[in-house]
Amino acid sequence: MCGIVGIVGQTPVAPLIVDALKRLEYRGYDSAGVATVEKGELSRRRAEGKLVNLERRLEAEPLSGTIGIGHTRWATHGVPNETNAHPHFADEVAIVHNGIIENFAELRDELKRDGYVFQSQTDTEVVAHLIARELRGGAQPTEAAHNALKRLQGAFALAIMFKGDDDLIIGARNGPPLAVGHGQGEMYLGSDAIALAPFTNSITYLEDGDWAVVRRNKVQIFDIDGNPVKRQRQRSVGTSYLVDKGNHRHFMEKEIHEQPEVISHTLAHYLDFTSGKTREMDLPFDFAKLDRIAISACGTAYLAGLIGKYWFERYARLPVDIDIASEFRYREMPLGKKSAALFVSQSGETADTLASLRYCRSEGVPIGAIVNVRESTIARESHVTFPTLAGPEIGVASTKAFTCQLSVLASLAVRAAAERGTIDEGEEKRLVRQLSEAPRFASQVLKLEEQIEKVARELAKVNHVLYLGRDTSYPLALEGALKLKEISYIHAEGYAAGELKHGPIALIDENMPVIVIAPHDRIFEKTVSNMQEVAARGGRIILITDEAGAARAGIETFETIVLPDTPEFIAPIVYALPVQLLAYYTAVQMGTDVDQPRNLAKSVTVE
């Protein structure tokens, strides 16, 4: 996660921006930079590494401008160095950026044909040149920024500043969060309220598609079509020591909405979107020489591993044994010299998972840990750590940690497939490109909240719910049922759709909601036949699919939730969001304690 800060102030802002960036350093520490307008000219200071390096640079070469933008970077496109550090300049434009511009390669080629020269490897510089080209064509800064924004695909947050104007920063959001802070004769932009806490507690959160014209004494907010919109101004409790809910009712809701951002930065840690390949990894094993992988985890992390099994076996042709950790630790699984083990845990402290890890270590098996807390026991006792970069997850029911675990497993599966020669370079690029699109699709799913909330109001009236899915949608059915049980206390079961006739069909009547997760893929018709069996018995079907699936199903449903047309490879990441939202809104309707459901703990550190 990259961090963004902007200030339109009355005194030199560079020291204030650096202070705010310190509160965002958890979002990235590959490099950092600040740009200001001084005597009408754009000036900047950048440094590779942590913020202390930027501080030293500014001590030696101060900036005196009263308007500025700053950035702390987690590298996505291009290696971490000063050249790729933000802010980026193009003629009269300075820009900082969080997220991924999916169509940057096409835009870069277009700009190169027009004679524009690129200094960095980043996708961000494309946006700066797009705006610069609009300015050359006679557009005013706000018009130029708006025209450029309409060309961008992906999930992103931006702050833009212009040469010769010390009273204008333009902010834009499509996925990753961005907030406007209100002051007295000063205005601010920040990735979250924590960064702005030293300056103001009066915050306006931008919504997806919003862009804001920020000046010292006012802010104007527009939608992507350029229509003025009003967004609620509220008091924030954000401090440098407190995780803030922002404009969300619960931490779980906030964490669901953070997924486009955290997915993008987790993927960027493992994938080079510029080359279309996986990044080099220092591994204690060689994927090409393995004959099996053992995966073990608990709860939601186990279900992430179950989806990973499908990916490793399908793309890398690498057999996977997967166990719930509480079973793995006792069944004394035989492990060979060509085996490796992966352990998945949000906290990195899960007792059963740790015990399973120690068994594998005692057998001499190389260990990889997929964890959200790098300093955790599981991370420390592993040979290699694969961080999920989800950031703090406060809600007990895992949401963003789950999709980040999926992002890591998908990336490792692509890496394994490339090393084992089961995919060629073209297929690797295709899969990496599809993964890069996941944050955008996740953002689109979040726009379906109103429909999902309506469905949840009906789920809150029942006592039992059945979830069905095939292939990678089967673990998602298990995850949907688990989420509903955890936070709404409604009994729910997840089943492989092909197992319907082997028992669960006896439960179906006119009172039983059946949630079917069925993207229009190669096995869609098989799932339709199971839906027909449900419909014939009066079951109320809630279908989660895409446009093609909705058109081809041919079955009357209680509700059909239509997701964007998603590549099959990344469907589990994208389809996780609607099942999370269904559980969340059902729990809200039930009035349960969403963030701290009864009898559950965030980290299970006892057997």
C-alpha positions as CSV (number, residue, x, y, z in Angstrom):
1,M,0.0,0.0,0.0
2,C,1.5,3.3,-1.0
3,G,0.8,6.4,1.2
4,I,-0.3,9.8,-0.2
5,V,-0.3,13.2,1.5
6,G,-1.1,16.7,0.0
7,I,-1.3,20.1,1.7
8,V,-2.4,23.4,0.4
9,G,-1.0,25.6,3.2
10,Q,0.3,28.9,4.3
11,T,3.7,28.0,5.6
12,P,6.4,25.6,4.1
13,V,4.7,22.3,3.9
14,A,7.6,19.8,3.2
15,P,8.3,19.1,7.0
16,L,4.5,18.7,7.6
17,I,4.2,16.2,4.7
18,V,7.1,14.1,5.9
19,D,5.6,14.0,9.4
20,A,2.3,12.8,7.9
21,L,4.1,10.2,5.8
22,K,5.6,8.7,8.9
23,R,2.1,7.7,9.9
24,L,1.7,6.1,6.5
25,E,5.1,4.3,6.4
26,Y,3.3,1.0,7.1
27,R,1.9,1.4,3.6
28,G,5.4,1.4,1.9
29,Y,9.0,2.0,2.6
30,D,10.8,1.2,-0.7
31,S,11.2,5.0,-1.4
32,A,9.6,8.3,-0.6
33,G,9.4,11.8,-2.0
34,V,7.9,15.3,-1.7
35,A,7.2,17.9,-4.4
36,T,6.3,21.6,-3.9
37,V,5.6,24.7,-6.0
38,E,8.4,27.2,-5.4
39,K,8.3,30.6,-7.1
40,G,6.0,29.1,-9.7
41,E,8.3,26.1,-10.5
42,L,7.9,22.4,-9.5
43,S,10.6,21.2,-7.2
44,R,11.0,17.8,-5.6
45,R,13.2,15.7,-3.3
46,R,13.2,11.9,-3.5
47,A,15.1,9.1,-1.8
48,E,15.3,5.3,-2.0
49,G,14.6,3.4,1.1
50,K,12.9,4.5,4.3
51,L,11.6,8.0,5.2
52,V,14.7,8.8,7.2
53,N,16.6,9.0,3.9
54,L,14.2,11.5,2.6
55,E,14.5,13.5,5.8
56,R,18.2,13.7,5.4
57,R,17.8,14.8,1.8
58,L,15.5,17.6,2.9
59,E,17.8,18.7,5.6
60,A,20.5,19.2,3.0
61,E,18.3,20.6,0.3
62,P,15.1,22.2,1.9
63,L,11.9,22.9,0.0
64,S,10.1,26.1,0.9
65,G,6.8,25.8,-1.0
66,T,3.5,26.3,0.7
67,I,1.8,23.7,-1.4
68,G,3.0,20.1,-1.8
69,I,2.3,16.4,-2.3
70,G,4.2,13.5,-0.8
71,H,4.4,9.8,-1.2
72,T,5.8,6.7,0.5
73,R,6.1,3.8,-1.9
74,W,5.6,0.1,-2.1
75,A,6.9,-0.8,-5.5
76,T,4.5,-2.1,-8.1
77,H,5.9,-1.2,-11.5
78,G,9.7,-0.8,-11.5
79,V,12.4,-1.6,-9.0
80,P,12.6,0.4,-5.8
81,N,15.0,3.3,-6.6
82,E,15.1,7.0,-6.7
83,T,14.2,7.2,-10.4
84,N,11.0,5.2,-9.8
85,A,10.1,7.1,-6.6
86,H,7.2,9.5,-6.5
87,P,6.4,12.3,-7.2
88,H,6.7,12.0,-11.0
89,F,7.0,15.0,-13.2
90,A,5.9,15.6,-16.8
91,D,6.3,19.1,-18.1
92,E,4.0,21.2,-15.9
93,V,2.6,18.3,-13.9
94,A,3.6,16.5,-10.6
95,I,1.8,13.4,-9.5
96,V,1.7,10.8,-6.7
97,H,-0.2,7.5,-7.1
98,N,-1.4,4.5,-5.1
99,G,-2.7,1.5,-7.0
100,I,-2.3,-0.1,-10.4
101,I,-3.1,1.5,-13.8
102,E,-4.0,-1.7,-15.8
103,N,-3.9,-0.1,-19.2
104,F,-0.6,1.7,-18.7
105,A,1.2,-0.3,-21.4
106,E,-1.3,0.7,-24.1
107,L,-1.3,4.3,-22.9
108,R,2.5,4.4,-22.7
109,D,2.8,3.1,-26.3
110,E,0.3,5.8,-27.4
111,L,2.3,8.5,-25.7
112,K,5.6,7.3,-27.0
113,R,4.2,7.5,-30.6
114,D,3.3,11.2,-29.8
115,G,7.0,11.8,-28.8
116,Y,6.7,11.6,-25.0
117,V,9.9,10.3,-23.3
118,F,9.6,8.3,-20.1
119,Q,12.1,8.6,-17.3
120,S,10.9,5.7,-15.1
121,Q,9.5,2.2,-15.2
122,T,6.3,3.1,-13.4
123,D,2.7,3.1,-14.5
124,T,2.3,6.4,-12.7
125,E,4.3,8.4,-15.1
126,V,1.8,7.6,-17.8
127,V,-0.9,9.6,-16.0
128,A,1.4,12.6,-15.7
129,H,2.1,12.6,-19.4
130,L,-1.6,12.2,-20.3
131,I,-2.4,15.3,-18.3
132,A,0.6,17.1,-19.8
133,R,-0.6,16.3,-23.3
134,E,-4.0,17.7,-22.4
135,L,-2.4,20.9,-21.2
136,R,-0.4,21.3,-24.4
137,G,-3.7,21.0,-26.3
138,G,-5.0,24.0,-24.5
139,A,-7.0,22.4,-21.6
140,Q,-7.0,24.1,-18.2
141,P,-5.6,22.0,-15.3
142,T,-8.9,20.7,-14.0
143,E,-10.2,19.8,-17.5
144,A,-6.8,18.2,-18.3
145,A,-6.9,16.0,-15.2
146,H,-10.6,15.0,-15.8
147,N,-9.9,14.1,-19.4
148,A,-6.9,11.9,-18.3
149,L,-8.9,10.2,-15.5
150,K,-11.5,9.1,-18.0
151,R,-8.8,7.2,-19.9
152,L,-7.6,5.2,-16.9
153,Q,-8.4,1.6,-16.1
154,G,-7.6,0.0,-12.7
155,A,-7.8,0.8,-9.0
156,F,-6.0,4.0,-8.0
157,A,-5.7,7.1,-5.9
158,L,-4.0,10.2,-7.2
159,A,-2.8,13.6,-6.1
160,I,-1.9,16.0,-8.8
161,M,-0.2,19.4,-8.7
162,F,0.6,22.0,-11.4
163,K,3.5,24.3,-12.2
164,G,2.6,28.0,-11.7
165,D,-0.4,27.3,-9.4
166,D,0.2,27.3,-5.6
167,D,-3.5,27.0,-4.8
168,L,-4.5,23.8,-6.5
169,I,-4.2,20.0,-5.8
170,I,-6.5,17.6,-7.6
171,G,-7.2,14.3,-5.9
172,A,-8.9,11.3,-7.4
173,R,-10.1,7.9,-6.1
174,N,-11.1,4.7,-7.8
175,G,-10.6,1.9,-5.3
176,P,-7.8,2.8,-2.8
177,P,-9.0,5.3,-0.2
178,L,-8.5,9.0,-0.3
179,A,-9.7,11.7,2.2
180,V,-9.9,15.5,2.1
181,G,-9.1,17.2,5.4
182,H,-10.6,20.6,6.1
183,G,-8.6,23.3,7.9
184,Q,-8.7,27.1,8.5
185,G,-7.2,28.6,5.3
186,E,-5.5,25.2,4.6
187,M,-6.7,22.0,3.0
188,Y,-5.3,18.5,3.0
189,L,-5.4,15.2,1.2
190,G,-4.4,11.8,2.7
191,S,-4.7,8.1,2.2
192,D,-6.4,7.9,5.6
193,A,-7.4,9.9,8.6
194,I,-4.4,8.8,10.5
195,A,-2.1,10.8,8.2
196,L,-4.3,13.9,8.6
197,A,-4.8,13.6,12.4
198,P,-2.1,16.2,13.3
199,F,-3.8,18.8,11.1
200,T,-7.5,18.3,11.3
201,N,-10.3,16.0,12.6
202,S,-12.8,17.3,9.9
203,I,-12.7,14.8,7.1
204,T,-14.5,14.1,3.8
205,Y,-14.0,10.7,2.3
206,L,-14.1,10.5,-1.5
207,E,-16.1,7.7,-3.0
208,D,-15.1,5.5,-6.0
209,G,-15.1,7.6,-9.2
210,D,-14.8,10.9,-7.3
211,W,-12.2,13.6,-8.1
212,A,-11.7,16.7,-6.0
213,V,-10.4,20.2,-6.7
214,V,-8.7,21.2,-3.5
215,R,-7.8,24.8,-2.8
216,R,-6.9,26.7,0.5
217,N,-10.4,27.8,1.2
218,K,-12.6,25.2,-0.4
219,V,-13.0,21.8,-2.0
220,Q,-15.2,20.9,-5.0
221,I,-16.0,17.2,-5.6
222,F,-17.1,15.8,-8.9
223,D,-18.0,12.3,-10.2
224,I,-16.3,10.7,-13.1
225,D,-18.7,12.4,-15.6
226,G,-17.8,15.8,-14.1
227,N,-21.0,16.4,-12.2
228,P,-20.7,18.1,-8.8
229,V,-21.5,15.8,-5.9
230,K,-21.8,16.3,-2.2
231,R,-20.0,14.0,0.3
232,Q,-20.5,14.0,4.0
233,R,-18.1,16.0,6.1
234,Q,-17.5,14.3,9.5
235,R,-15.3,14.3,12.5
236,S,-12.5,11.7,12.6
237,V,-11.1,10.0,15.7
238,G,-7.9,9.1,13.7
239,T,-4.7,9.6,15.6
240,S,-1.2,8.3,15.1
241,Y,-1.9,5.5,17.6
242,L,-5.5,4.5,16.7
243,V,-6.8,2.4,13.9
244,D,-9.8,4.4,12.5
245,K,-13.0,3.0,11.0
246,G,-13.2,5.9,8.6
247,N,-16.8,6.4,7.3
248,H,-17.7,2.8,8.0
249,R,-19.9,1.4,10.7
250,H,-17.7,-1.6,11.5
251,F,-14.1,-2.6,11.0
252,M,-15.3,-5.6,9.0
253,E,-17.1,-3.3,6.5
254,K,-14.0,-1.1,6.3
255,E,-11.7,-4.1,5.7
256,I,-14.0,-5.4,3.0
257,H,-13.7,-2.1,1.2
258,E,-9.9,-2.0,1.6
259,Q,-9.6,-5.1,-0.5
260,P,-9.0,-3.5,-4.0
261,E,-6.1,-1.7,-2.4
262,V,-4.5,-4.5,-0.4
263,I,-5.0,-7.0,-3.1
264,S,-3.1,-4.8,-5.6
265,H,-0.2,-4.3,-3.3
266,T,0.1,-7.9,-2.3
267,L,0.1,-8.9,-6.0
268,A,2.7,-6.2,-6.7
269,H,5.0,-7.8,-4.1
270,Y,5.2,-11.0,-6.1
271,L,4.5,-9.9,-9.7
272,D,6.3,-7.5,-12.1
273,F,3.4,-6.0,-14.0
274,T,5.9,-4.3,-16.4
275,S,7.5,-7.5,-17.6
276,G,4.4,-9.6,-17.1
277,K,6.4,-12.1,-15.0
278,T,6.6,-13.2,-11.4
279,R,9.4,-11.6,-9.4
280,E,12.5,-13.4,-8.4
281,M,12.1,-15.2,-5.1
282,D,14.8,-16.5,-2.7
283,L,13.2,-19.9,-2.0
284,P,14.5,-22.8,0.2
285,F,13.2,-25.3,-2.5
286,D,13.0,-25.6,-6.3
287,F,9.5,-25.9,-7.6
288,A,10.8,-27.8,-10.6
289,K,12.2,-30.5,-8.4
290,L,9.2,-30.9,-6.0
291,D,6.9,-33.9,-6.3
292,R,4.3,-32.6,-3.8
293,I,3.4,-29.7,-1.5
294,A,1.7,-30.0,1.8
295,I,-0.6,-27.0,2.8
296,S,-2.0,-26.7,6.2
297,A,-4.1,-24.0,8.0
298,C,-7.2,-23.4,10.1
299,G,-10.6,-21.7,9.3
300,T,-10.7,-19.2,6.5
301,A,-6.9,-19.7,5.9
302,Y,-7.5,-23.4,5.3
303,L,-10.1,-22.5,2.6
304,A,-7.6,-20.2,1.0
305,G,-5.2,-23.1,0.9
306,L,-7.9,-25.3,-0.6
307,I,-8.3,-22.9,-3.5
308,G,-4.5,-22.8,-3.8
309,K,-4.6,-26.6,-4.3
310,Y,-6.7,-26.2,-7.4
311,W,-4.3,-23.5,-8.8
312,F,-1.0,-25.5,-8.1
313,E,-2.4,-28.7,-9.5
314,R,-4.1,-27.1,-12.6
315,Y,-1.4,-24.7,-13.7
316,A,1.9,-26.1,-12.2
317,R,0.8,-29.8,-12.3
318,L,2.1,-30.1,-8.8
319,P,0.2,-32.4,-6.4
320,V,-1.0,-30.8,-3.2
321,D,-2.0,-32.4,0.1
322,I,-4.1,-30.0,2.2
323,D,-5.2,-30.5,5.8
324,I,-6.9,-28.6,8.5
325,A,-3.9,-28.0,10.9
326,S,-5.6,-29.6,13.9
327,E,-5.8,-32.9,11.9
328,F,-2.5,-32.6,10.2
329,R,-0.5,-32.4,13.4
330,Y,-1.8,-35.7,14.6
331,R,-2.0,-37.9,11.5
332,E,1.8,-38.2,11.1
333,M,1.8,-37.5,7.4
334,P,4.7,-39.1,5.6
335,L,6.9,-36.5,3.9
336,G,9.6,-37.2,1.3
337,K,12.8,-35.4,0.3
338,K,11.0,-33.8,-2.6
339,S,8.3,-32.3,-0.5
340,A,7.7,-28.7,0.7
341,A,5.2,-27.3,3.1
342,L,3.2,-24.1,3.1
343,F,1.4,-22.8,6.2
344,V,-1.2,-20.1,6.0
345,S,-2.2,-17.9,8.9
346,Q,-3.4,-14.3,9.3
347,S,-1.8,-13.8,12.8
348,G,1.1,-16.2,12.4
349,E,0.4,-17.4,15.9
350,T,-2.3,-20.1,15.4
351,A,-1.4,-22.9,17.7
352,D,-2.4,-25.9,15.6
353,T,-0.8,-24.5,12.5
354,L,2.4,-23.8,14.4
355,A,2.4,-27.4,15.7
356,S,2.0,-28.7,12.2
357,L,4.9,-26.5,11.0
358,R,7.1,-27.9,13.8
359,Y,6.3,-31.4,12.7
360,C,7.4,-30.7,9.2
361,R,10.6,-29.1,10.4
362,S,11.4,-32.2,12.4
363,E,11.0,-34.2,9.2
364,G,13.5,-31.9,7.4
365,V,10.9,-30.4,5.0
366,P,11.5,-26.8,3.8
367,I,8.8,-24.5,5.1
368,G,7.0,-21.4,3.6
369,A,4.7,-19.2,5.7
370,I,1.9,-17.1,4.2
371,V,1.3,-14.7,7.0
372,N,0.0,-11.1,7.6
373,V,2.4,-10.5,10.6
374,R,6.0,-10.8,9.6
375,E,7.3,-10.8,13.2
376,S,5.0,-13.7,14.2
377,T,6.2,-17.1,15.5
378,I,5.1,-18.9,12.3
379,A,7.1,-16.4,10.2
380,R,10.2,-16.7,12.4
381,E,10.2,-20.5,12.4
382,S,9.8,-20.8,8.6
383,H,12.5,-20.9,6.0
384,V,10.8,-18.3,3.9
385,T,8.0,-15.9,4.6
386,F,5.4,-14.8,2.0
387,P,3.8,-11.7,3.5
388,T,0.2,-10.9,2.6
389,L,0.4,-7.1,3.1
390,A,-3.2,-6.8,4.2
391,G,-2.4,-4.4,6.9
392,P,-4.1,-4.6,10.4
393,E,-7.2,-6.7,10.3
394,I,-9.3,-5.8,13.3
395,G,-12.6,-7.7,12.6
396,V,-12.5,-11.2,13.9
397,A,-14.0,-12.6,10.7
398,S,-11.3,-12.6,8.1
399,T,-12.0,-10.7,4.9
400,K,-9.0,-8.8,3.4
401,A,-6.5,-11.3,4.8
402,F,-8.4,-14.1,2.9
403,T,-8.2,-12.4,-0.5
404,C,-4.6,-11.4,0.1
405,Q,-3.8,-15.1,1.0
406,L,-5.5,-16.0,-2.3
407,S,-3.4,-13.4,-4.1
408,V,-0.1,-14.9,-2.7
409,L,-1.2,-18.4,-3.5
410,A,-2.1,-17.5,-7.1
411,S,1.2,-15.7,-7.6
412,L,3.1,-18.7,-6.2
413,A,1.2,-21.1,-8.5
414,V,2.2,-19.0,-11.5
415,R,5.8,-19.0,-10.3
416,A,5.7,-22.8,-9.8
417,A,4.1,-23.3,-13.3
418,A,6.8,-21.2,-14.9
419,E,9.6,-23.0,-13.1
420,R,8.2,-26.4,-13.9
421,G,7.6,-25.5,-17.6
422,T,3.9,-26.3,-17.5
423,I,3.2,-22.8,-18.9
424,D,5.2,-20.8,-21.5
425,E,6.2,-17.2,-21.3
426,G,3.0,-16.0,-23.1
427,E,0.8,-17.9,-20.7
428,E,2.7,-16.5,-17.7
429,K,2.1,-13.0,-19.0
430,R,-1.6,-13.7,-19.6
431,L,-2.0,-15.0,-16.0
432,V,-0.1,-12.0,-14.5
433,R,-2.2,-9.6,-16.5
434,Q,-5.4,-11.3,-15.3
435,L,-4.2,-11.0,-11.7
436,S,-3.4,-7.3,-12.2
437,E,-7.1,-6.8,-13.1
438,A,-8.4,-8.3,-9.8
439,P,-8.4,-5.0,-7.8
440,R,-10.5,-3.3,-10.5
441,F,-13.1,-6.2,-10.5
442,A,-13.1,-6.1,-6.7
443,S,-14.0,-2.4,-6.8
444,Q,-16.8,-3.1,-9.2
445,V,-18.3,-5.7,-6.9
446,L,-18.4,-3.3,-4.0
447,K,-20.8,-1.2,-6.1
448,L,-23.4,-4.0,-5.8
449,E,-23.8,-3.4,-2.0
450,E,-27.3,-2.1,-2.2
451,Q,-28.6,-5.2,-4.0
452,I,-26.6,-7.5,-1.6
453,E,-28.0,-5.7,1.4
454,K,-31.5,-6.3,0.1
455,V,-30.9,-10.0,-0.2
456,A,-29.4,-10.0,3.3
457,R,-32.6,-8.7,4.8
458,E,-34.3,-11.9,3.6
459,L,-31.5,-14.1,4.9
460,A,-31.9,-12.6,8.3
461,K,-35.3,-14.2,8.5
462,V,-34.2,-17.8,8.1
463,N,-32.5,-20.4,10.3
464,H,-30.6,-22.4,7.7
465,V,-28.8,-21.6,4.5
466,L,-27.1,-23.8,1.9
467,Y,-24.2,-22.7,-0.2
468,L,-23.2,-24.6,-3.4
469,G,-20.2,-24.3,-5.8
470,R,-18.0,-26.4,-8.1
471,D,-14.3,-26.3,-8.6
472,T,-12.7,-23.3,-6.9
473,S,-16.3,-22.1,-6.1
474,Y,-16.7,-25.0,-3.8
475,P,-14.2,-23.6,-1.2
476,L,-15.9,-20.3,-1.7
477,A,-19.2,-22.0,-0.8
478,L,-17.5,-23.3,2.4
479,E,-16.2,-19.8,3.1
480,G,-19.6,-18.2,2.5
481,A,-21.2,-20.6,5.0
482,L,-18.4,-20.0,7.5
483,K,-18.7,-16.2,7.3
484,L,-22.5,-16.4,7.8
485,K,-22.2,-18.7,10.8
486,E,-19.4,-16.6,12.4
487,I,-21.1,-13.3,12.5
488,S,-24.9,-13.8,12.1
489,Y,-25.2,-17.1,14.1
490,I,-27.4,-18.5,11.3
491,H,-26.6,-22.2,10.6
492,A,-25.1,-22.6,7.1
493,E,-23.5,-25.4,5.2
494,G,-21.2,-25.2,2.1
495,Y,-21.3,-28.2,-0.3
496,A,-19.7,-29.2,-3.6
497,A,-22.7,-28.8,-5.9
498,G,-22.2,-32.3,-7.3
499,E,-22.8,-33.7,-3.8
500,L,-26.3,-32.2,-3.7
501,K,-28.0,-35.5,-4.5
502,H,-25.9,-37.3,-1.9
503,G,-27.7,-36.0,1.1
504,P,-28.2,-32.2,1.3
505,I,-31.1,-32.3,-1.2
506,A,-33.2,-33.7,1.6
507,L,-33.0,-30.3,3.3
508,I,-34.5,-28.3,0.5
509,D,-38.0,-26.8,0.7
510,E,-39.6,-23.5,0.0
511,N,-38.0,-22.1,3.2
512,M,-34.4,-23.0,2.4
513,P,-32.3,-20.3,0.7
514,V,-29.7,-21.9,-1.6
515,I,-26.8,-19.6,-2.5
516,V,-25.1,-20.8,-5.7
517,I,-21.7,-19.4,-6.6
518,A,-21.4,-20.0,-10.4
519,P,-19.3,-17.9,-12.7
520,H,-19.9,-18.8,-16.4
521,D,-16.9,-21.1,-16.8
522,R,-16.3,-24.6,-18.3
523,I,-18.4,-26.3,-15.7
524,F,-21.2,-23.8,-15.5
525,E,-23.7,-26.2,-17.2
526,K,-23.1,-28.8,-14.5
527,T,-23.9,-26.3,-11.8
528,V,-27.1,-25.3,-13.7
529,S,-28.3,-28.9,-13.5
530,N,-27.9,-28.8,-9.7
531,M,-29.9,-25.5,-9.6
532,Q,-32.6,-27.2,-11.5
533,E,-32.8,-29.9,-8.8
534,V,-33.1,-27.1,-6.2
535,A,-35.8,-25.3,-8.2
536,A,-37.8,-28.4,-8.7
537,R,-38.1,-28.7,-4.9
538,G,-39.1,-25.1,-4.3
539,G,-35.8,-23.9,-3.0
540,R,-35.1,-20.2,-3.1
541,I,-32.0,-19.7,-5.3
542,I,-29.7,-16.8,-4.9
543,L,-27.3,-17.0,-7.8
544,I,-24.0,-15.2,-7.9
545,T,-22.7,-15.2,-11.4
546,D,-21.8,-12.9,-14.3
547,E,-23.8,-11.6,-17.3
548,A,-23.3,-14.7,-19.4
549,G,-24.2,-16.9,-16.5
550,A,-27.4,-14.9,-15.7
551,A,-28.4,-15.1,-19.4
552,R,-27.7,-18.9,-19.7
553,A,-29.0,-20.1,-16.4
554,G,-32.7,-20.3,-17.6
555,I,-33.9,-20.8,-14.0
556,E,-36.1,-18.5,-12.0
557,T,-34.2,-17.3,-9.0
558,F,-35.1,-15.4,-5.9
559,E,-32.2,-13.0,-6.7
560,T,-29.4,-13.0,-9.2
561,I,-26.3,-11.0,-8.3
562,V,-24.4,-10.2,-11.5
563,L,-20.7,-9.7,-11.1
564,P,-18.3,-8.3,-13.8
565,D,-17.1,-10.8,-16.4
566,T,-14.0,-12.1,-14.6
567,P,-11.3,-14.4,-16.0
568,E,-11.6,-17.9,-14.5
569,F,-8.2,-17.8,-12.9
570,I,-9.0,-14.8,-10.6
571,A,-12.7,-15.6,-10.1
572,P,-12.1,-16.9,-6.5
573,I,-10.6,-13.6,-5.5
574,V,-13.4,-11.5,-7.0
575,Y,-16.3,-13.8,-5.9
576,A,-15.1,-13.7,-2.3
577,L,-16.4,-10.2,-1.9
578,P,-20.1,-10.8,-2.4
579,V,-20.2,-13.7,0.0
580,Q,-18.4,-11.5,2.6
581,L,-20.9,-8.7,2.0
582,L,-23.9,-11.1,2.3
583,A,-22.7,-12.3,5.7
584,Y,-21.9,-8.8,6.8
585,Y,-25.3,-7.2,6.0
586,T,-27.1,-10.2,7.3
587,A,-25.3,-9.8,10.6
588,V,-26.0,-6.1,10.7
589,Q,-29.7,-6.9,10.1
590,M,-29.6,-9.4,12.9
591,G,-28.0,-6.9,15.3
592,T,-25.1,-9.1,16.2
593,D,-21.6,-7.9,17.3
594,V,-20.1,-7.9,13.8
595,D,-16.5,-7.2,14.7
596,Q,-16.4,-9.3,17.8
597,P,-18.8,-12.2,17.4
598,R,-19.5,-14.3,20.5
599,N,-17.2,-17.2,21.4
600,L,-14.6,-16.2,18.8
601,A,-11.1,-14.7,19.0
602,K,-9.0,-13.2,16.3
603,S,-6.0,-15.4,16.9
604,V,-6.4,-18.9,18.3
605,T,-3.2,-19.5,20.3
606,V,-4.4,-22.6,22.2
607,E,-5.3,-26.0,20.9
